[in-house]
Amino acid sequence: MIDPSDPPAVQIAKQARIIEALINRAERGHEVGGTAYSLFQSAITLQAKVWEKTKDLEKALDTLGRASSELEIAYQTQERMQRNLADAMVAMEGGFALFSEDRLQVCNTQFRRLLPDVEPLIKPGLAFDDYLRAVEASRSLSGEEDVGVKAVRPSAASGLTEASGNGFSSFVIALRNDRWFQISCRQTSSGNIAVLQTEITDLVRENRREKDRLIDQQAHLLQAAFDHMSLGVCTFSSYGELLVHNERFSALLGLPLPLLKKGTSFQRILEHIERHETVDRKSRRPELARWFKALRRGETVQQHFRRRDGMRLDMRLHSLPDDGFIVSLMDVTAETEAAALLERRVTERTAELTEANRQLQVHAAEQTKIEGALRLAKEAAEAAHVSKTRFLAAASHDLLQPINAAKLYLSTLTEKVEEGDAREVVNRLNRSFTSIETLLQALLDISRLDSSGAEFNITSFSMGNMLQGLSEDLAPLAAEKGIELRIVPSSRWVTSDQRYLMRSVQNLVVNAIQYTERGRVLVGCRLAGTRLRIEVWDTGIGISETDQARVFKEFTRGGGGKGTGMGLGLSIVERACRHLDHPVRLVSRPGVGSMFSIEVPLAAPGHVTVYENPVVEAAPTGDLDLIVMVVENDADELHAMTQKLEGWGASVLAAGSTLEAISLMQDIGTPPDIVLADYQLDEDDNGIETIRTLRALAGCEIPAIIISANRHRDFQSQADEMSFAVLNKPVQLVRLRALIDWKTRARVA
């Protein structure tokens, strides 16, 4: 029924009403009960309740007493704090005020008396915004600016916003009596605003003195710099009156001291110079009006003068931001003389260059004539080279034709001659024709490699077939000389021209056999990064260091000229490998042996194809029981080939052209077992057309072999396309017999 949070007076009143209600209830119960016992019982109950309420009332009175004591202490503390705050505010050097809820609560005397016209408004309850507006409109402010300090008229809105938003705001005001104050507004944690007025007059005056000192110092330094400049400098106001000058300016113009006083007009200085003829009369008369117009447009005016003593002066006028201008004078005598000297030298040098140019033109005309003659000579040389190439191309056929016929006849003669002396003569003839064939092939190879249109058939192939063919071709030569020839097989694939690489390695092996008296020759391959190095080792006589540099030249042989060759093999190797970009290396020691190597690029392994001229395990024997069509336009070679094939037991159909071959095949009524045709026949006829025509008439693919001196790349591609074999002239009969047997083996079976 009694709320403990109520004030003590309210609680006591409620207790009194409850006691009064209880007494009234007891009296009514006495009147109603009527019995002594009930009255006694009611009295006891009423007494217990009265005692209980009396205790509550005593407790409430005690609490009320303590609260009164605490309130009295609080009042005393508040009065003491107010006295302390008033004492502190009186003791403060600057003005101080406290605004609570944007209303002035308390301030000190200094705050109230800072601005006399604002003092009547400084009373408790003054709004902070009104205070700022009053300060802003005060007549005591001067608005003066000093060094390092800027006087600001405070804005009521901005000051209130900054003080409430950022927690701190500050601005400086200048009073008319040269006093300066900083007004700082700080927002407290309880939301009140404390305003502090701090006098900074001493600081401002100190800054002012420091500014004056620095200005004086800088002016002194500037004047010292002016006086020691080699350039004469003088400044004038917008009215053309002298402001500042240095001693160099007066020295260059020879001006008296009265003319150098501040305020002297620029025109008066020029008149003095003209009147006393300080400068040469030939110098241009100053045009002041034009100068001033140019200066107003922001342009720079430049004028050259020459003094009577010969000194050259350069005068320049520059406009200044305040519409004044600055005049600079420079002694350019040395520069002028240097420029004149340079001009003379340039004139002299120009004359020299003109004469040199004339002579160069004469030389150029002579050079043009020489170049024309050289061009004609070059064209003649190229024509001769082309003629030589054509001649050698023709020789590759015309010369090899009789050699091939002679070798066929010699082969037949060798088989028929049995007497000792006659057989020796035949053997010598065979060796002579072999030497002629070798020399002719070497000359033709050099001619092709030296030709600008040298053709190469770059393909990827396995080294296995090439090394096998090399072994079959050169084993008899090594055995004849008693030299062990060992060729290590290799399954690596390389990228090169197969024919030229075969010829190069073959020449190296032949040289090794030729210059090795005893021992062995070893051929093998080594990996060298992304390349394969083909090496040829021998135990021959070796090559000295002086000879190693020249063995790759034409008609050069090692070992003091010993050997049976003409010295063209290594020359062919050098030319072919240079065109194919295959490095060639030589290592040799006299009396020990030599090692030649050729490096070729490695290639990815591919499908192994049959070597273009297959080599069988052993030369075939017995009669050649075949019908062989031989097409050759040279009668002697046709007769020699016919004799040789008939000697092998074949039935030969000899024809001089494609038409004769067609007629012979139609006469016998059946296609031949194989066709041997020369590529170059009479007129437009050739062996390829012969093979194509005979196959078309027969309705089947007749085995065919082209025997020719033609080694062009297109020709070889046609051979692969039409599936016919190619043998080069002069033909090797062992290889011819093996190839015929290989091409007809499946057909005969």
Salt bridges, closest charged atoms under 4 A:
ASP6 OD2 - LYS14 NZ 3.00
ASP62 OD2 - ARG66 NH1 2.27
ASP129 OD2 - ARG133 NH1 2.62
ASP130 OD1 - ARG133 NH2 2.73
GLU144 OE2 - ARG208 NH2 3.96
ASP146 OD2 - ARG208 NH2 2.38
ASP178 OD2 - ARG205 NE 3.75
ASP178 OD1 - ARG208 NH2 3.27
GLU199 OE1 - ARG179 NH2 3.13
GLU206 OE1 - ARG209 NH2 2.54
GLU210 OE2 - ARG213 NH2 2.35
GLU274 OE2 - ARG285 NH1 1.94
GLU277 OE2 - ARG281 NH2 1.74
GLU277 OE1 - ARG308 NH1 3.49
ASP280 OD2 - ARG306 NH2 2.18
GLU287 OE1 - ARG290 NE 2.76
GLU299 OE2 - ARG297 NE 3.15
ASP309 OD2 - ARG307 NH2 2.63
ASP314 OD1 - HIS304 ND1 3.45
ASP314 OD2 - ARG316 NE 3.03
GLU352 OE1 - ARG349 NH1 2.97
GLU355 OE2 - ARG358 NH2 2.53
GLU366 OE1 - HIS363 ND1 3.81
ASP398 OD1 - HIS397 ND1 3.33
GLU415 OE2 - LYS644 NZ 2.36
GLU424 OE2 - ARG428 NE 3.29
GLU424 OE2 - ARG431 NH2 3.69
GLU437 OE1 - LYS407 NZ 2.86
ASP445 OD1 - ARG448 NH1 3.11
ASP445 OD2 - ARG503 NH1 2.26
ASP450 OD1 - ARG575 NE 2.78
GLU455 OE1 - HIS712 ND1 3.57
ASP473 OD1 - ARG735 NH2 2.57
GLU535 OE1 - ARG526 NE 2.80
GLU535 OE2 - ARG533 NH1 3.59
ASP547 OD1 - ARG550 NH2 3.02
GLU554 OE2 - ARG575 NH2 2.14
GLU574 OE2 - ARG578 NE 2.87
GLU599 OE2 - ARG533 NE 3.41
GLU632 OE1 - LYS729 NZ 3.40
GLU637 OE2 - LYS729 NZ 3.40
ASP673 OD1 - ARG747 NE 3.89
ASP678 OD2 - HIS397 NE2 3.47
ASP678 OD2 - LYS729 NZ 3.24
GLU689 OE2 - ARG692 NH1 2.75
ASP741 OD2 - ARG745 NH2 3.10
